[in-house]
Amino acid sequence: MALRMWASSTANALKISSASRAHLSPAFSLSRCFSTVLDGLKYATSHEWVKHEGSVATIGITDHAQDHLGEVVFVELPDSGSSVSKGTSFGAVESVKATSDVNSPISGEVVEVNTNLSEKPGHINSSPYEEGWMIKVKPSNPSELESLMGPKEYTRFCEEEDAAH
């Protein structure tokens, strides 16, 4: 009974919260599966995100991806100075459910690696867009960013993908 009451009050709070902020431009949006999709990022169909700032692009896996993977227990990342190519694997994420390759959404040189993930791979689950970032890349072809999805397109893509499964 207590769980049902909590779920009901949580659902009501979410409705009130989203309705009261309808006039504002949110910093994030929620898809029907409640995965967080941030504005200001680009997204690949393989569920990686890119934040391009100046001459560097930060890359990680999306909230949607980490949710489907489950608890992340190990992360394999490339060395700084190595090259990544758009659409090819640069590392892997191992969870209690599966091991998954992580593909680079853009090509370039790895200029920094999030070494904290070796000791705390769970950051990918708890903070996929902040503490869970994976690599920083100096893009060799910045126009590749234009082929990636924006937040609305990625949200729609996830909803359609989930509906198909």
Phi, psi and omega in degrees: 000316181297322179296318180296319179294319179297315180297319180295316181291325177294316179299318178296320179296320179296319179297316180295315181299313182289326179289321183288343181252011184301331182278349181265155173272109187288154176282345177210166175227160179243133173276176181299335179271006176068022172282140179279132176234118185270142170290154177088358178247161173249152186228142177260156178294343177270010172073036168254154177244157178225132172242110183263119179226113180065236182262007184233142176241126177268138185231142174203184175262152186285165175300321179301314181295313182295327179296318179288330180287325187088196185298118179279129183244345181203143179228131175249124183233158180285171176276150173299139182097345178280166180257147173237150179238142180306128176084000179248157184290137173243353182184190180214154176235126178251129178239179177293341181265320189195169170248134184229136173290151174246122182262148178275128178284347180217165177262150176162191180257132177288120181254345178201145179236139179281088182292342177298334182291339178293325178267332183227068180297339179296345175301331178297324177282314187279335185207064187298334183260354182237272182291341183267010176301154186251305182221158171243134188234141169268107185298136176270341179217080185304338179294343176298334179298330182293337181276353181274160182276150170275179183301316181294317179295320180293320178300313178299317179302314180296318179297317179292320179296316179294323179293330181284342182259000000 
